[in-house]
């Protein structure tokens, strides 16, 4: 059965897929989105809502800067929280502070170096070992639990057609076959995230795509030492472990010394590939995490020891006993990952693009990537 004819059909209503729909709409195209679930429930809603623009390099930085402007625009249009809050990086050692100094000196992104009081004035970090930090003003924040749904509703109101609870089965030149019928379009984007290998196992195997699973928690914001509630704050909070992860810091001369310190003093954190960071939801709760484990297929069992480690490290960062962190929710995020690449864009047949962000920067770069892909499809 033929479901309709469009200019652009997108498989996947996560943020990567929706970003392509946004770009199609901006070009005045007839756009349809196919999504197997009743609503988006994958990586796009299980993250920090943190647009880490400053921490990117190369093509990812270009995409991130473009995405930053699109996030702020869509926040206004679709009515969800999207603010240029920036990020505070809290340094708890001289090595961490040295890396931040190197990054500031490189001049790739604006950086405001902070002393310990400057960090504490912006975010609720009260670690006894806090020595200073930096403020990265380029970064943005969205509420991940509302942004994706709000964009989908806005797109639908603007004329984009959605087929929910509809599985994409196969894309050929000019047609996407689904469980409900066929959608005809000269341009098709398959943005199915970590399930890329379900539709295109040969592409996934050639690129070495695996699933990266991360453990995260939502905790009630703890009280301060004098019993007062933690005040609302905007910036995301990164730490020295974050400096080891993001490509923007990779060329800092002080980075090897920082890595060596973690290897000597905290191999347990490196063993679970922890990126210690947190953001605040609009209701005041904190999203904390995260750890990383990579495999093609993961066992379904979540290790409580990893959550205990996350809670202990977050408590130390906040300067409170771990027992004071009341866990409201636990979950496992999941995104596609591949060695030696951040983006996967393949064209298995004319007019079809298979698109995935193969590291944890999908929210940060999605709109810039989508603009490039759609421009290429309609060149």
Kinemage of the C-alpha trace (Angstrom):
@kinemage 1
@onewidth
@group {chain A} dominant
@subgroup {mainchain}
@vectorlist {calphas} color= white
{ca unk a 1} P 0.000 0.000 0.000
{ca unk a 2} L 1.265 3.463 -0.837
{ca unk a 3} L 1.124 5.829 2.161
{ca unk a 4} L 1.981 9.021 0.301
{ca unk a 5} L 4.447 10.955 -1.830
{ca unk a 6} L 6.913 13.428 -0.337
{ca unk a 7} L 10.112 15.291 -1.158
{ca unk a 8} L 11.998 13.985 1.886
{ca unk a 9} L 11.285 10.975 4.081
{ca unk a 10} L 13.127 10.499 7.373
{ca unk a 11} L 13.249 7.202 9.271
{ca unk a 12} L 13.764 7.887 12.966
{ca unk a 13} L 12.207 10.567 15.190
{ca unk a 14} L 15.151 10.975 17.527
{ca unk a 15} L 16.996 14.272 17.415
{ca unk a 16} L 19.112 13.303 14.394
{ca unk a 17} L 16.035 12.417 12.375
{ca unk a 18} L 14.086 15.466 13.546
{ca unk a 19} L 17.010 17.736 12.692
{ca unk a 20} L 16.789 16.514 9.090
{ca unk a 21} L 13.044 17.148 9.101
{ca unk a 22} L 13.687 20.683 10.359
{ca unk a 23} L 16.110 21.322 7.507
{ca unk a 24} L 13.632 19.931 4.990
{ca unk a 25} L 10.908 22.185 6.358
{ca unk a 26} L 13.205 25.202 6.147
{ca unk a 27} L 13.642 24.439 2.424
{ca unk a 28} L 9.890 24.270 1.881
{ca unk a 29} L 9.921 20.528 1.213
{ca unk a 30} L 7.096 18.062 1.791
{ca unk a 31} L 8.516 16.019 4.670
{ca unk a 32} L 7.434 12.787 6.340
{ca unk a 33} L 8.941 11.168 9.447
{ca unk a 34} L 8.604 7.464 10.255
{ca unk a 35} L 9.138 6.268 13.829
{ca unk a 36} L 8.756 2.709 15.120
{ca unk a 37} L 7.763 3.800 18.651
{ca unk a 38} L 4.868 5.880 19.909
{ca unk a 39} L 7.345 8.590 20.938
{ca unk a 40} L 11.108 9.061 20.983
{ca unk a 41} L 12.625 7.033 23.825
{ca unk a 42} L 16.275 6.477 22.906
{ca unk a 43} L 19.503 8.444 23.250
{ca unk a 44} L 17.761 11.730 22.489
{ca unk a 45} L 15.859 11.760 25.790
{ca unk a 46} L 18.365 9.889 27.990
{ca unk a 47} L 21.158 12.476 27.947
{ca unk a 48} L 22.208 15.611 29.814
{ca unk a 49} L 20.693 18.091 27.358
{ca unk a 50} L 24.161 19.578 27.139
{ca unk a 51} L 25.421 21.167 23.923
{ca unk a 52} L 29.173 20.916 24.492
{ca unk a 53} L 30.187 23.234 21.651
{ca unk a 54} L 33.514 24.348 23.111
{ca unk a 55} L 34.830 20.816 23.536
{ca unk a 56} L 34.655 19.915 19.846
{ca unk a 57} L 37.265 20.116 17.107
{ca unk a 58} L 37.356 20.088 13.327
{ca unk a 59} L 34.134 19.213 11.512
{ca unk a 60} L 32.357 18.511 14.804
{ca unk a 61} L 33.084 22.051 15.978
{ca unk a 62} L 31.640 23.489 12.767
{ca unk a 63} L 28.511 21.375 13.168
{ca unk a 64} L 28.235 22.274 16.850
{ca unk a 65} L 28.419 26.017 16.242
{ca unk a 66} L 25.674 25.759 13.617
{ca unk a 67} L 23.600 23.534 15.909
{ca unk a 68} L 23.940 26.027 18.748
{ca unk a 69} L 22.081 28.690 16.784
{ca unk a 70} L 19.432 26.217 15.609
{ca unk a 71} L 18.790 25.008 19.184
{ca unk a 72} L 18.186 28.554 20.383
{ca unk a 73} L 15.923 29.259 17.398
{ca unk a 74} L 13.900 26.074 17.889
{ca unk a 75} L 13.537 26.752 21.597
{ca unk a 76} L 11.738 29.963 20.711
{ca unk a 77} L 9.659 28.456 17.901
{ca unk a 78} L 8.691 25.179 19.564
{ca unk a 79} L 8.460 26.527 23.112
{ca unk a 80} L 10.986 24.502 25.090
{ca unk a 81} L 13.886 25.376 27.376
{ca unk a 82} L 16.988 26.183 25.313
{ca unk a 83} L 19.442 28.671 26.757
{ca unk a 84} L 23.045 29.799 26.091
{ca unk a 85} L 24.042 28.939 29.651
{ca unk a 86} L 27.666 28.022 29.022
{ca unk a 87} L 29.540 25.340 30.936
{ca unk a 88} L 31.649 25.409 34.082
{ca unk a 89} L 34.596 23.019 34.188
{ca unk a 90} L 35.521 22.355 37.815
{ca unk a 91} L 39.233 21.626 38.347
{ca unk a 92} L 40.183 19.568 41.382
{ca unk a 93} L 43.898 19.279 40.683
{ca unk a 94} L 46.755 21.356 39.330
{ca unk a 95} L 46.884 19.089 36.260
{ca unk a 96} L 43.258 19.793 35.413
{ca unk a 97} L 43.786 23.528 35.812
{ca unk a 98} L 46.850 23.330 33.564
{ca unk a 99} L 44.839 21.704 30.763
{ca unk a 100} L 42.236 24.439 31.019
{ca unk a 101} L 45.013 27.031 30.836
{ca unk a 102} L 46.356 25.382 27.679
{ca unk a 103} L 42.885 25.364 26.170
{ca unk a 104} L 42.379 29.042 26.932
{ca unk a 105} L 45.772 29.903 25.439
{ca unk a 106} L 44.943 28.051 22.208
{ca unk a 107} L 42.138 30.542 21.547
{ca unk a 108} L 39.892 28.156 19.599
{ca unk a 109} L 36.926 28.943 21.829
{ca unk a 110} L 36.347 31.698 24.385
{ca unk a 111} L 37.358 30.720 27.929
{ca unk a 112} L 37.041 32.590 31.226
{ca unk a 113} L 39.440 31.158 33.789
{ca unk a 114} L 37.985 30.973 37.309
{ca unk a 115} L 39.409 30.626 40.783
{ca unk a 116} L 37.691 28.322 43.271
{ca unk a 117} L 35.368 31.080 44.478
{ca unk a 118} L 34.448 31.863 40.885
{ca unk a 119} L 33.422 28.249 40.299
{ca unk a 120} L 31.396 28.139 43.507
{ca unk a 121} L 29.629 31.376 42.572
{ca unk a 122} L 28.266 29.823 39.356
{ca unk a 123} L 27.511 26.192 40.228
{ca unk a 124} L 27.038 24.122 43.427
{ca unk a 125} L 30.487 22.525 43.416
{ca unk a 126} L 31.864 22.372 46.957
{ca unk a 127} L 34.616 19.749 46.640
{ca unk a 128} L 37.344 20.211 49.235
{ca unk a 129} L 39.955 19.738 46.518
{ca unk a 130} L 38.528 22.423 44.210
{ca unk a 131} L 41.373 24.623 42.928
{ca unk a 132} L 39.624 26.618 40.200
{ca unk a 133} L 38.135 26.031 36.788
{ca unk a 134} L 36.873 27.708 33.654
{ca unk a 135} L 33.660 29.034 32.135
{ca unk a 136} L 32.964 28.108 28.491
{ca unk a 137} L 30.329 30.572 27.213
{ca unk a 138} L 29.607 28.930 23.832
{ca unk a 139} L 27.799 25.930 25.325
{ca unk a 140} L 24.003 25.581 25.443
{ca unk a 141} L 21.473 23.656 27.507
{ca unk a 142} L 18.117 22.138 26.633
{ca unk a 143} L 15.748 19.974 28.652
{ca unk a 144} L 16.221 16.605 26.919
{ca unk a 145} L 12.935 15.299 28.267
{ca unk a 146} L 10.859 17.954 26.557
{ca unk a 147} L 12.923 19.201 23.602
{ca unk a 148} L 12.505 16.253 21.231
{ca unk a 149} L 8.762 15.951 21.803
{ca unk a 150} L 8.297 19.704 21.460
{ca unk a 151} L 10.166 19.763 18.145
{ca unk a 152} L 8.059 16.878 16.818
{ca unk a 153} L 4.832 18.643 17.794
{ca unk a 154} L 6.011 21.892 16.209
{ca unk a 155} L 7.005 20.113 13.000
{ca unk a 156} L 3.604 18.433 12.825
{ca unk a 157} L 1.869 21.789 13.308
{ca unk a 158} L 3.994 23.197 10.468
{ca unk a 159} L 2.839 20.455 8.077
{ca unk a 160} L 5.352 17.632 8.508
{ca unk a 161} L 3.616 14.248 8.344
{ca unk a 162} L 4.439 11.723 11.100
{ca unk a 163} L 3.899 7.981 10.978
{ca unk a 164} L 4.274 6.801 14.588
{ca unk a 165} L 4.421 3.124 15.567
{ca unk a 166} L 5.630 2.397 12.051
{ca unk a 167} L 8.825 0.410 11.497
{ca unk a 168} L 11.076 1.288 8.567
{ca unk a 169} L 12.026 -1.940 6.808
{ca unk a 170} L 13.982 -1.137 3.663
{ca unk a 171} L 15.029 1.861 1.601
{ca unk a 172} L 15.471 1.648 -2.152
{ca unk a 173} L 15.847 4.382 -4.743
{ca unk a 174} L 12.755 6.562 -4.391
{ca unk a 175} L 10.855 4.482 -1.818
{ca unk a 176} L 10.929 3.637 1.889
{ca unk a 177} L 9.127 0.400 2.719
{ca unk a 178} L 7.562 0.298 6.177
{ca unk a 179} L 5.394 -2.083 8.162
{ca unk a 180} L 2.346 -0.081 7.080
{ca unk a 181} L 3.173 0.489 3.418
{ca unk a 182} L 5.427 2.491 1.106
{ca unk a 183} L 6.412 6.148 1.205
{ca unk a 184} L 7.660 7.564 -2.074
{ca unk a 185} L 10.302 10.297 -2.120
{ca unk a 186} L 13.408 11.184 -4.134
{ca unk a 187} L 15.361 11.741 -0.885
{ca unk a 188} L 15.375 9.360 2.096
{ca unk a 189} L 17.346 9.687 5.341
{ca unk a 190} L 17.703 6.707 7.669
{ca unk a 191} L 18.582 7.997 11.128
{ca unk a 192} L 17.974 4.974 13.343
{ca unk a 193} L 20.870 5.544 15.748
{ca unk a 194} L 22.453 2.497 17.340
{ca unk a 195} L 20.042 0.229 15.433
{ca unk a 196} L 21.805 1.074 12.185
{ca unk a 197} L 22.947 -2.550 11.993
{ca unk a 198} L 19.350 -3.791 11.905
{ca unk a 199} L 18.816 -2.166 8.499
{ca unk a 200} L 22.356 -2.037 7.144
{ca unk a 201} L 24.517 -4.710 8.770
{ca unk a 202} L 27.153 -4.448 6.057
{ca unk a 203} L 27.621 -0.708 6.642
{ca unk a 204} L 27.731 -1.178 10.406
{ca unk a 205} L 30.252 -4.006 10.209
{ca unk a 206} L 32.497 -2.154 7.790
{ca unk a 207} L 32.547 0.909 10.048
{ca unk a 208} L 32.938 -1.134 13.249
{ca unk a 209} L 29.729 0.246 14.754
{ca unk a 210} L 28.902 -0.934 18.260
{ca unk a 211} L 26.478 0.170 20.962
{ca unk a 212} L 27.808 2.351 23.752
{ca unk a 213} L 25.766 1.878 26.908
{ca unk a 214} L 26.000 4.404 29.731
{ca unk a 215} L 24.612 4.456 33.249
{ca unk a 216} L 22.955 7.653 34.456
{ca unk a 217} L 20.882 8.802 37.414
{ca unk a 218} L 18.478 11.542 38.389
{ca unk a 219} L 18.902 12.726 41.961
{ca unk a 220} L 17.173 15.295 44.104
{ca unk a 221} L 19.375 18.346 44.509
{ca unk a 222} L 20.976 18.086 47.964
{ca unk a 223} L 20.815 20.808 50.557
{ca unk a 224} L 23.801 23.061 51.176
{ca unk a 225} L 25.867 22.883 54.362
{ca unk a 226} L 23.551 25.344 56.114
{ca unk a 227} L 20.464 23.324 55.147
{ca unk a 228} L 19.281 25.595 52.337
{ca unk a 229} L 18.159 24.176 49.001
{ca unk a 230} L 20.630 24.318 46.120
{ca unk a 231} L 19.880 27.403 44.078
{ca unk a 232} L 18.926 27.026 40.422
{ca unk a 233} L 21.881 27.239 38.076
{ca unk a 234} L 22.147 27.209 34.300
{ca unk a 235} L 25.562 25.937 33.221
{ca unk a 236} L 26.402 22.310 32.728
{ca unk a 237} L 29.223 21.093 34.969
{ca unk a 238} L 32.206 19.166 33.587
{ca unk a 239} L 35.278 17.850 35.407
{ca unk a 240} L 38.810 16.659 34.729
{ca unk a 241} L 37.466 13.364 33.411
{ca unk a 242} L 35.600 15.356 30.757
{ca unk a 243} L 38.880 16.865 29.592
{ca unk a 244} L 40.080 13.381 28.695
{ca unk a 245} L 37.044 12.756 26.469
{ca unk a 246} L 36.435 15.728 24.200
{ca unk a 247} L 38.463 16.291 21.045
{ca unk a 248} L 38.759 20.012 21.709
{ca unk a 249} L 41.169 19.323 24.575
{ca unk a 250} L 43.176 16.594 22.830
{ca unk a 251} L 46.059 18.844 21.741
{ca unk a 252} L 46.563 20.515 25.124
{ca unk a 253} L 50.218 19.939 26.128
{ca unk a 254} L 49.234 19.241 29.749
{ca unk a 255} L 46.759 16.485 28.909
{ca unk a 256} L 49.203 13.525 29.141
{ca unk a 257} L 50.115 14.527 32.699
{ca unk a 258} L 46.447 14.652 33.642
{ca unk a 259} L 45.815 11.233 32.136
{ca unk a 260} L 48.847 9.830 33.971
{ca unk a 261} L 47.505 11.148 37.277
{ca unk a 262} L 44.147 9.420 36.766
{ca unk a 263} L 45.898 6.208 35.723
{ca unk a 264} L 47.982 6.284 38.916
{ca unk a 265} L 45.341 7.468 41.383
{ca unk a 266} L 41.905 6.532 39.994
{ca unk a 267} L 42.132 3.599 37.597
{ca unk a 268} L 38.675 2.560 38.832
{ca unk a 269} L 37.152 5.626 37.158
{ca unk a 270} L 38.997 4.972 33.912
{ca unk a 271} L 37.938 1.310 34.020
{ca unk a 272} L 34.264 2.307 33.731
{ca unk a 273} L 35.141 5.149 31.317
{ca unk a 274} L 33.507 7.744 33.540
{ca unk a 275} L 32.728 11.257 32.370
{ca unk a 276} L 31.811 12.894 35.669
{ca unk a 277} L 29.378 15.718 34.950
{ca unk a 278} L 25.913 16.960 35.812
{ca unk a 279} L 23.173 19.319 34.681
{ca unk a 280} L 20.027 20.588 36.371
{ca unk a 281} L 16.481 19.916 35.197
{ca unk a 282} L 13.912 22.733 35.392
{ca unk a 283} L 12.404 21.207 38.557
{ca unk a 284} L 15.774 21.396 40.329
{ca unk a 285} L 16.758 17.719 40.130
{ca unk a 286} L 20.250 16.861 38.890
{ca unk a 287} L 21.091 14.571 35.972
{ca unk a 288} L 24.375 12.895 36.871
{ca unk a 289} L 26.687 10.464 35.112
{ca unk a 290} L 27.975 8.872 33.132
{ca unk a 291} L 29.908 5.701 32.351
{ca unk a 292} L 30.537 3.935 29.037
{ca unk a 293} L 30.616 0.309 27.935
{ca unk a 294} L 30.882 -0.769 24.298
{ca unk a 295} L 29.653 -3.948 22.598
{ca unk a 296} L 27.555 -5.013 19.630
{ca unk a 297} L 25.078 -6.681 21.992
{ca unk a 298} L 24.916 -5.894 25.705
{ca unk a 299} L 23.699 -8.033 28.541
{ca unk a 300} L 20.543 -6.528 30.092
{ca unk a 301} L 21.897 -6.408 33.644
{ca unk a 302} L 22.955 -3.104 35.224
{ca unk a 303} L 25.857 -3.170 37.685
{ca unk a 304} L 24.905 -1.444 40.930
{ca unk a 305} L 28.572 -0.949 41.793
{ca unk a 306} L 28.873 1.453 38.876
{ca unk a 307} L 25.969 3.537 40.147
{ca unk a 308} L 27.542 3.529 43.620
{ca unk a 309} L 30.751 4.872 42.098
{ca unk a 310} L 28.852 7.598 40.227
{ca unk a 311} L 27.030 8.634 43.374
{ca unk a 312} L 30.228 8.720 45.431
{ca unk a 313} L 32.080 10.839 42.885
{ca unk a 314} L 29.152 13.235 42.429
{ca unk a 315} L 28.807 13.592 46.197
{ca unk a 316} L 32.502 14.437 46.468
{ca unk a 317} L 32.132 17.018 43.701
{ca unk a 318} L 29.127 18.596 45.430
{ca unk a 319} L 30.767 18.397 48.837
{ca unk a 320} L 27.983 16.375 50.476
{ca unk a 321} L 27.754 12.825 51.918
{ca unk a 322} L 26.708 10.270 49.295
{ca unk a 323} L 23.800 9.282 51.533
{ca unk a 324} L 22.274 12.715 50.918
{ca unk a 325} L 21.855 12.038 47.185
{ca unk a 326} L 18.310 10.704 46.861
{ca unk a 327} L 18.007 8.760 43.608
{ca unk a 328} L 14.740 9.351 41.770
{ca unk a 329} L 15.475 7.462 38.534
{ca unk a 330} L 18.116 5.181 37.010
{ca unk a 331} L 18.529 4.311 33.357
{ca unk a 332} L 20.907 3.161 30.666
{ca unk a 333} L 21.556 5.381 27.698
{ca unk a 334} L 22.646 3.879 24.393
{ca unk a 335} L 24.182 5.373 21.270
{ca unk a 336} L 26.124 4.210 18.230
{ca unk a 337} L 29.899 4.295 18.477
{ca unk a 338} L 32.645 3.527 15.985
{ca unk a 339} L 36.439 3.760 16.099
{ca unk a 340} L 38.204 6.764 14.593
{ca unk a 341} L 35.087 8.589 13.433
{ca unk a 342} L 32.435 10.893 14.846
{ca unk a 343} L 29.949 10.836 11.970
{ca unk a 344} L 28.748 8.141 9.624
{ca unk a 345} L 27.071 9.232 6.394
{ca unk a 346} L 26.677 6.566 3.717
{ca unk a 347} L 24.734 6.378 0.462
{ca unk a 348} L 23.914 2.710 -0.177
{ca unk a 349} L 21.689 3.632 -3.093
{ca unk a 350} L 21.001 6.891 -5.004
{ca unk a 351} L 18.894 9.361 -3.021
{ca unk a 352} L 19.315 7.451 0.271
{ca unk a 353} L 21.519 8.558 3.164
{ca unk a 354} L 22.271 6.450 6.208
{ca unk a 355} L 23.212 8.899 8.980
{ca unk a 356} L 24.507 8.354 12.504
{ca unk a 357} L 26.588 10.257 15.036
{ca unk a 358} L 29.060 7.622 16.188
{ca unk a 359} L 30.060 9.170 19.492
{ca unk a 360} L 28.193 10.903 22.302
{ca unk a 361} L 27.785 14.317 20.660
{ca unk a 362} L 24.490 13.833 18.842
{ca unk a 363} L 22.637 16.610 20.673
{ca unk a 364} L 25.643 18.892 20.284
{ca unk a 365} L 26.062 18.515 16.511
{ca unk a 366} L 22.732 17.235 15.121
{ca unk a 367} L 21.497 20.359 13.375
{ca unk a 368} L 24.805 21.173 11.734
{ca unk a 369} L 25.139 17.621 10.451
{ca unk a 370} L 21.553 17.572 9.157
{ca unk a 371} L 22.009 20.844 7.300
{ca unk a 372} L 25.002 19.370 5.458
{ca unk a 373} L 23.235 16.100 4.594
{ca unk a 374} L 20.062 17.780 3.319
{ca unk a 375} L 22.094 20.294 1.310
{ca unk a 376} L 23.965 17.397 -0.312
{ca unk a 377} L 20.725 15.514 -1.108
{ca unk a 378} L 19.209 18.520 -2.833
{ca unk a 379} L 22.341 19.966 -4.439
